Amino acid sequence: MITLYGMSTPNVQKVLIMLEETGLPYRLQRVDVWKGENYTPEFARMNPVRKVPVLVDDDGPGGKSCTVFESGAILFYLAEKTGRFMPREGADRYTVMQWVMMQMAGIGPMFGQYTHYKYYAPPGNEYSESRYKTQVTRFFEVLDTRLAEADYLATDYSIADMAVFPWTRDRNAKWGGTWEQQFPHMWAWHARVKARPAVQRMIALCDKLVADDAVSINSVTVEIKDRFLGRGAFAAK
Ligand SMILES: N[C@@H](CCC(=O)N[C@@H](CS)C(=O)NCC(=O)O)C(=O)O
């Protein structure tokens, strides 16, 4: 059995899509990062970075239990386990990897920082907010250009699309005001991916997780929120 530790956020959503696409049996264990559940010693043993998602597969390579953190690595793991959504060999394998890595190294960090400065930073950070908005826009431009020439990021629908799709959902699209009116090729791809039954199942699952996360966000102490955001007493001196 596979256990996915996570919550409602995009890095978890991408793994949920892959699990739903492949039909692998799994259970979702909610980790309430807003309450600091990722700071327990048990969780740190699974992921020293103390972030979700983490996947534990009781039936890993050699029949042994296997624990994987970092959502991109989890997607590679599941693709290799099932032989699906990433070619086993050939140039296309690296095309898939390149787009997954672009999401992991570029889209994830830049969108994450933009969220931070837009929603959580104290006033007076206009420079940072503007810088990350520019970075986000730049990645949307890259996606739109690629998706003007192809239906999917790599040759066929793959883990690369699963990695990027959650970052083009919901409020991410609304942050920029005009983003919803720009990038027609990216939005056409978004609609294509969203229409997939597995993606629809992920969305239904996430609606429930979003509701649970909202309750937590509104109920945690300032101290716990500061630890999550790395500020106040938790800021590096
Ligand atoms: N690069 C990591 C990022 C994971 C990540 O940022 N997880 C967030 C939620 S989306 C988290 O667990 N944050 C809790 C914390 O930083 O304390 C991945 O893709 O798995």
The ligand as a MOL file (V3000), in Angstrom:
LIG
                    3D

  0  0  0     0  0            999 V3000
M  V30 BEGIN CTAB
M  V30 COUNTS 20 19 0 0 0
M  V30 BEGIN ATOM
M  V30 1 N 10.1740 21.3370 -3.1900 0
M  V30 2 C 9.2070 20.7410 -2.3130 0
M  V30 3 C 8.3560 21.8260 -1.6940 0
M  V30 4 C 7.3560 21.2820 -0.6950 0
M  V30 5 C 6.6560 22.3850 0.0560 0
M  V30 6 O 6.9750 23.5650 -0.0860 0
M  V30 7 N 5.7000 21.9920 0.8950 0
M  V30 8 C 4.9640 22.9500 1.7060 0
M  V30 9 C 3.4960 22.8620 1.3980 0
M  V30 10 S 3.2550 23.0470 -0.3580 0
M  V30 11 C 5.1820 22.6170 3.1660 0
M  V30 12 O 5.1430 21.4640 3.5430 0
M  V30 13 N 5.4270 23.6350 3.9820 0
M  V30 14 C 5.5600 23.4620 5.3910 0
M  V30 15 C 6.7600 24.1750 5.9470 0
M  V30 16 O 7.5580 24.7310 5.1710 0
M  V30 17 O 6.8860 24.1670 7.1720 0
M  V30 18 C 8.3590 19.7370 -3.1000 0
M  V30 19 O 8.1080 20.0140 -4.2770 0
M  V30 20 O 7.9560 18.7160 -2.5380 0
M  V30 END ATOM
M  V30 BEGIN BOND
M  V30 1 1 1 2
M  V30 2 1 2 3
M  V30 3 1 2 18
M  V30 4 1 3 4
M  V30 5 1 4 5
M  V30 6 2 5 6
M  V30 7 1 5 7
M  V30 8 1 7 8
M  V30 9 1 8 9
M  V30 10 1 8 11
M  V30 11 1 9 10
M  V30 12 2 11 12
M  V30 13 1 11 13
M  V30 14 1 13 14
M  V30 15 1 14 15
M  V30 16 2 15 16
M  V30 17 1 15 17
M  V30 18 2 18 19
M  V30 19 1 18 20
M  V30 END BOND
M  V30 END CTAB
M  END
